[in-house]
Amino acid sequence: AALLNAQAPAGASGPVSTVVAHPTYVTIPLEITVNRPAAEVWARVGKYCDIAEWLQVPSCTILSGKDGEVGAVRSVGNEILVGKTEYSYTYTQPVREGRPYNLYHGTLEVRPLTAATCKIYYTLMYDNSILADDAARERDKAQRTASFTRAIQNMKTLAEGGTLPAPPARGGRGGSGR
């Protein structure tokens, strides 16, 4: 039970549960074709902290572990690398004290199509039941879809040797998850 209930923030009464009673899992699958070989694309956009460039966030550093290895934690969302293959990785965000856990996960993958082309796949999965209502859930999904669509378009641009446009104004949500 200790793992299921985080300690309450200072000044609050009693523990705040991080467990969500009735989760509703959402997936956002995105893909884009790139006119470069998979190995070149992965070398350009597949390092764990390359996210800072293509998601256009101020910075990314490795907080613990070794860059690119399972268990590494990056500063963007305090995300933990939980799985990887030659041209993919999957990450999650940790349980946070006093907040319901939304099981946020993301996977970045590059798959060869031909010797000269590939596809970038980016899939997000999370629980949106903690949001207030259907309208809030739709707004959240639309915002994440727009943000990560921009991210895969940026990856394509970078991998094909282009320059990124200026980042859009941020609305106070840092990181890639919550």
C-alpha positions in Angstrom: 0.0 0.0 0.0 2.9 2.3 0.6 3.7 2.3 -3.1 0.1 3.0 -4.0 -0.3 6.1 -1.8 2.2 8.9 -2.0 2.8 11.2 0.9 0.7 14.4 0.8 2.4 17.7 0.1 3.3 19.8 3.1 0.1 21.4 4.6 -2.3 18.8 3.1 -4.2 16.4 5.3 -3.6 12.7 4.7 -2.0 10.8 1.8 -3.0 11.6 -1.8 -3.5 8.5 -4.0 -1.5 8.2 -7.1 -3.8 5.3 -8.3 -6.5 6.0 -10.8 -9.6 4.0 -10.2 -11.0 3.9 -13.7 -8.3 4.7 -16.3 -9.1 5.5 -19.9 -6.0 4.9 -22.0 -5.4 7.0 -25.1 -3.0 6.4 -27.9 -1.7 8.9 -30.4 0.1 7.1 -33.2 2.0 9.4 -35.7 4.2 8.6 -38.7 6.1 10.4 -41.4 8.2 9.2 -44.4 11.8 10.4 -44.6 13.9 10.5 -47.7 17.0 9.2 -46.0 18.2 5.7 -44.9 17.0 4.6 -41.5 20.6 4.5 -40.0 21.2 8.1 -41.1 17.9 9.2 -39.6 18.5 7.5 -36.3 22.0 8.9 -36.1 20.6 12.4 -36.6 17.5 12.3 -34.4 17.6 9.1 -32.3 19.8 10.0 -29.3 17.9 10.3 -26.1 18.5 14.0 -25.6 17.9 14.9 -29.3 14.4 15.6 -28.1 15.5 19.1 -27.1 16.2 20.0 -30.7 13.2 18.4 -32.5 10.6 19.1 -29.8 12.2 22.6 -29.5 12.5 22.7 -25.7 15.2 24.7 -24.0 17.5 21.8 -23.1 17.9 18.2 -22.2 20.5 16.6 -20.0 21.0 13.1 -18.7 20.2 13.2 -15.0 21.2 9.6 -14.2 22.3 6.5 -16.0 24.1 6.4 -19.3 22.8 8.2 -22.4 20.9 5.8 -24.6 20.9 2.9 -22.2 17.8 1.5 -20.5 17.4 3.2 -17.1 18.8 6.6 -18.3 16.7 9.5 -17.0 16.6 12.7 -19.0 15.6 16.2 -17.7 12.7 16.5 -20.2 9.8 15.2 -18.1 12.3 13.3 -15.9 11.6 10.6 -18.5 13.1 7.1 -18.0 14.3 5.1 -20.9 12.6 1.7 -20.4 13.2 -0.1 -23.7 15.3 0.2 -26.9 16.1 -1.5 -30.1 18.6 -0.6 -32.9 16.3 2.2 -34.2 13.8 2.8 -31.3 13.4 3.6 -27.7 10.5 3.8 -25.3 10.3 6.0 -22.3 8.0 6.7 -19.4 7.5 9.3 -16.8 7.7 8.4 -13.1 5.0 8.4 -10.5 5.0 11.9 -8.8 4.1 12.5 -5.2 0.6 13.8 -4.7 -0.5 13.4 -8.4 -2.6 10.7 -10.0 -0.4 8.6 -12.2 -1.2 8.8 -15.9 1.1 5.9 -17.1 2.6 8.3 -19.8 4.8 6.4 -22.3 6.2 7.4 -25.6 8.0 5.4 -28.3 10.2 6.8 -31.1 11.0 4.3 -33.9 12.6 4.5 -37.3 11.8 1.7 -39.8 13.5 1.2 -43.1 11.2 1.3 -46.2 13.9 1.0 -48.9 17.7 1.4 -48.9 17.2 5.2 -49.2 13.9 5.9 -47.3 12.3 5.2 -43.9 9.4 6.1 -41.7 9.5 7.7 -38.3 6.9 6.5 -35.9 6.1 8.3 -32.7 3.4 6.8 -30.4 2.2 8.2 -27.2 0.0 6.3 -24.7 -1.4 7.7 -21.4 -4.4 7.8 -19.2 -6.6 10.8 -19.7 -9.3 9.9 -17.2 -7.7 12.3 -14.7 -8.8 15.3 -16.8 -12.1 17.1 -15.9 -14.4 16.1 -18.7 -14.6 15.0 -22.4 -13.9 18.5 -23.6 -10.7 18.7 -21.5 -9.7 15.3 -22.8 -10.2 16.3 -26.4 -8.3 19.5 -25.9 -5.4 17.6 -24.3 -5.3 15.0 -27.1 -5.4 17.7 -29.8 -2.6 19.7 -28.1 -0.4 16.6 -27.8 -1.2 15.5 -31.3 -0.2 19.0 -32.7 3.0 19.2 -30.6 4.2 15.7 -31.6 3.2 16.1 -35.2 5.4 19.2 -35.3 8.1 17.1 -33.6 8.1 14.4 -36.3 8.0 17.0 -39.0 11.0 18.6 -37.3 12.8 15.2 -37.2 12.1 14.8 -41.0 13.5 18.3 -41.7 16.6 17.7 -39.6 17.2 14.2 -41.1 16.9 15.5 -44.6 19.4 18.3 -43.9 17.0 21.2 -43.5 16.7 23.9 -40.9 13.9 24.1 -38.3 11.5 27.0 -38.2 11.3 29.0 -35.0 9.4 27.1 -32.3 5.8 28.0 -31.5 5.1 30.0 -28.4 4.8 27.7 -25.4 1.7 27.8 -23.2 3.4 27.0 -19.9 3.5 23.3 -20.4 7.1 22.2 -20.3 8.3 18.7 -21.1 6.8 16.1 -23.3 4.2 14.6 -21.0 2.3 16.1 -18.2 
